[in-house]
Amino acid sequence: MREIDIPEAKKMMLDILKTVARFCDENNLRYFIFYGTYLGALRHKGYIPWDDDIDIAMPRPDYEKFLEIFKGENLSVWTWRKDNNYLLPFAKVYDTRTEVHENADFGETFGVNIDIFPLDGLPAKQSQIKRRVEYMRFCWGMQVAATIVDYSKRSKKKRMQLGLMKAFYKVFPVKHYLTGRTEKHAKKYPFDTSEYVACLVWGDGMKEVFHRESLFPPRMVQFEDAEFKAPATDECLRVLFGDYMQLPPEDQRRCHAPKINWKE
C-alpha cells in the first residue's frame, strides 16, 4: 500500500473538482467554489499554499439532484443517507481507489475527496435568522462531538464539553439520527425564495449568512490550471475572513495533513 503525499493528493482533488464541475455544467446544476477554495482562487490563483482541501457549495435543490444522479469514473458520493454509519450532514465526492485517515471518525473510511456543502434559505427577519443560526450551530457542535477523535489540544472548557458528549453518545447511540435531524431542520426555508441564505449544516454561525443575490449569477475565476464558477461577489469572503487578501500570521497557517494511501 503506497502512501500518497500532499502534492499528489492536491492534484487528485483538483481532478475531482474538474469532474464535478463538468458534470454540473452538463446537467444544469448550480455550483461554485467556496470557503478557502474561493479565497485561494482570488488571492493565490489556486490552493492556499498551506491548505490541502477543496470546498464547493450548491443551493439545496441542486445539491439534492446532484446526490441522485452524479456518476464519475473511480468516484463515489458519500452522504448520511447512503450509509447508516456516515455522520456528516454534507456530502463528499471521493476517489474510491484511496483511503484517508485523519483526526476524525466520520463513521466510514473514504478516499481523497472534496467537500460539497448545501446552502439553505433563512427566514426574513434578522431576529429570526439569529435564533435559527444559533440553533443550527448547536446542531453543528453535536456533530463535531460525534466525529472528532483527538481533542487534547482544545481548551479545558472544550475538552470537558466534548468529553461529556462522547460519554453521552456511548450511552445513547443517536449520532446518525442527529445527522438526519440536522439536515431536516436546515431545509425548513427554501433557498430560491429567501433573501438570506447560509450553510446551516456545518458552519460558523452568523458569519455563514449571505445575501442570496451576492452569490448569483456566478462568475468564472482561475483556480490552478483551470477556471471554475465562483460567487458573483466577494461578500462571502469579506464576511468570513475580513480583509481576506491579507495573509494570516504564520502560526495560523494550518493544514489538515491526513495520512493518505492507495488501496492497491
Secondary structure, 3 states (H helix, E strand, C coil): CCECCHHHHHHHHHHHHHHHHHHHHHCCCCCEECHHHHHHHHHHCCCCCCCCCCEEEEEHHHHHHHHHHCCECCEEEECCCCCCCCCCCCEEEEECCEEEECCECCCCCCCCEEEEEEEEECCCCHHHHHHHHHHHHHHHHHHHHHHECCCCCCCHHHHHHHHHHHHHHHHCCCHHHHHHHHHHHHCCCCHHHCCEEECCCCCCHHHHCEEHHHCCCCEEEEECCEEEEECCCCHHHHHHHCCCCCCCCHHHCCCCCCEEEECC
